[in-house]
Amino acid sequence: MTQHDPQQDIWKQQVGEAAAKLVEDNMIVGLGTGSTANQFILALGRRVQQGLRIAGAVSSSQASHDLATSMGIPVADLDTYPELDIYIDGADEIDPQLQLIKGAGGALLREKIVASSARRFVVIADTSKLVQRLGLLFPVPVEVVPFAITPVRKRLEALGAVVTTRQRAGQTFITENQNLILDCAFPDGIADPVTLNAHLHAIVGVVETGLFLQMAKQAVIGGADGVHIIQ
Ligand code: 5RP
């Protein structure tokens, strides 16, 4: 895990504000989850309060829903808005092809569902999230049906993962979908994310993985040199 740098908070705020400017009148907007996505939601809320009229929003977590609602953003669900114009979210790692590891906050399943329902997925982050190879800083979170947890763990270990059942506050972490998360560390990083993701999805009992591949179209990155777009 990377060390917290207070400067990162400023960069997150800057990318949140830059991302909010990508939202235009009458768009349907997907809201990500996490501290960077929160900065986007706050900035979007300020724009809505200043007169931006978005058609609606869909949130990837209860926390983002609550924050957005408190800012006056009209949040609905995928039944109301099955197709979104834009989805904006953070990431734990971003490689040069805009392949991502996501899910440190535990919202990966809903994040991937909302991202895949959007015409455009923009990932926002500070420079600490940029990596040359996925998997060296963060494990890949794998969301698993509780009934299958032990056989799935064995099959993940057979793929070379060092597996930890996610805990929070001393308790087994349960997702908003009532599943568990197995964090899968790959000590040498992930040489071929596409093949690994296919192997993970082939395990019965795996619901979703935190590998977001060929999904993000653009990255808005904040750092010491200001805000940059990668696409
Ligand atoms: C939550 C996520 C987050 O987007 C990811 O963990 C980045 O979070 P932060 O912006 O707080 O670093 O995938 O499930």
Residues whose N, C-alpha, C, O or C-beta is under 5 A from the ligand:
A	BS01	5RP	T33 G34 S35 T36 A37 D89 G90 A91 D92 K102 G103 A104 G105 G106 A107 L108
